[in-house]
Every structure is written in C-alpha cells, then in structure tokens.
Amino acid sequence: MSAEKEYFECSCHSPEHTLSLSFDDDESFPAVYGCVFLGEKPWYKRMWTAMRYVLGYKCKYGHFDEFIFNPEDCDRMIGVMRKLKAADRKARAKRK
C-alpha cells in the first residue's frame, strides 16, 4: 500500500479550508480518501451538536463547510482521479 497525498487550499486562503486527497493504490481496492479540516468550536457546542445528532435532529442545512476549488488545481485533481481510474481497471482485471 502506498498512499500519495495532494493538498488543496480554498480560494478564500483560510488555513481552515484545506482539503487533503490521499490516493491508495491497494491492488484489491484502490481508493481516494478526502480529509477536510473541521472548524474548532468550544466543547459545549460540540457536545450540543453531538446530542442533537444522536437524538435524530436534522438540520435543513446539514453540518457542512465549503471549499472553493482554484482553477489552477484542476490538473492535479484530474491527475488524482486518473490514477484512481487506472488502479481500479487494474484491480478489476486481476479479479477476472
């Protein structure tokens, strides 16, 4: 297993809006994992959010933040996706 990482910075240039994509070329299950920074909140707000989640509260907006891709990052993003597609083809061929 070898994991290659690419880091992307949001167009707003906030260090909290960073996206990390890891490409794992595992022969049986190639995958791309995305990791986003979660904004920091005081413990009681995190606890309140967790309790609402456990009790089934559905926020109409969800629990999301945003990430604005830079046009300059398109080639790197496409490169990661091409690696995933090629590794998947290879894994499927091995299974046959």
C-alpha positions in Angstrom: 0.0 0.0 0.0 1.4 3.3 -1.0 -0.6 6.5 -0.4 0.1 9.6 -2.4 -1.3 12.9 -1.0 -2.3 16.1 -2.7 -3.2 19.2 -0.7 -5.6 21.8 -2.0 -6.2 25.3 -0.5 -9.5 27.0 -0.7 -9.7 30.2 -2.9 -10.5 32.1 0.3 -7.0 31.3 1.5 -8.2 30.4 5.0 -5.9 27.8 6.6 -9.0 26.1 8.0 -10.2 25.4 4.4 -7.7 22.8 3.4 -8.5 19.6 1.5 -6.2 16.6 1.5 -6.7 13.8 -1.0 -4.9 10.6 -0.5 -4.7 8.1 -3.3 -4.3 4.5 -2.1 -3.3 2.1 -4.9 -4.2 -1.1 -3.0 -4.4 -3.9 -5.6 -7.8 -5.2 -4.4 -9.5 -1.9 -3.5 -7.9 1.3 -4.9 -9.5 4.4 -3.4 -9.1 8.2 -2.9 -9.8 9.4 0.6 -10.7 13.0 1.2 -9.9 14.8 4.5 -11.2 18.2 5.5 -10.4 20.3 8.4 -13.3 20.7 10.8 -13.8 24.1 12.4 -13.0 24.3 16.1 -15.8 25.1 18.5 -16.0 25.2 22.3 -16.6 21.8 23.9 -20.2 22.6 24.9 -21.1 23.5 21.3 -19.6 20.2 20.1 -21.5 18.4 22.8 -24.7 20.1 21.9 -24.3 19.2 18.2 -23.5 15.6 19.1 -26.6 15.3 21.3 -28.8 16.7 18.6 -27.3 14.3 16.1 -27.8 11.3 18.5 -31.4 12.3 19.1 -32.0 12.4 15.3 -32.3 16.2 14.8 -31.9 17.0 11.1 -30.6 20.5 10.3 -32.0 21.7 7.0 -28.5 23.0 6.1 -26.6 19.9 7.4 -23.2 20.1 9.1 -21.1 21.4 6.2 -18.5 24.0 5.5 -17.4 25.0 2.0 -14.3 24.5 -0.1 -13.8 26.6 -3.3 -11.5 24.9 -5.8 -8.9 27.0 -7.5 -8.9 26.6 -11.3 -5.1 26.2 -11.1 -5.7 22.9 -9.1 -7.8 21.2 -11.8 -4.9 19.4 -13.4 -3.7 18.0 -10.1 -7.3 16.9 -9.2 -7.7 15.3 -12.6 -4.4 13.5 -12.1 -5.5 12.0 -8.8 -8.8 10.8 -10.4 -6.9 9.3 -13.4 -4.7 7.4 -11.0 -7.8 6.0 -9.2 -9.4 5.1 -12.5 -6.3 3.3 -13.8 -5.8 1.4 -10.5 -9.5 0.4 -10.5 -9.1 -1.0 -14.0 -6.1 -3.0 -12.9 -7.9 -4.3 -9.8 -10.9 -5.4 -11.9 -8.7 -7.1 -14.4 -7.0 -9.1 -11.6 -10.4 -10.2 -10.3 -11.4 -11.7 -13.6 
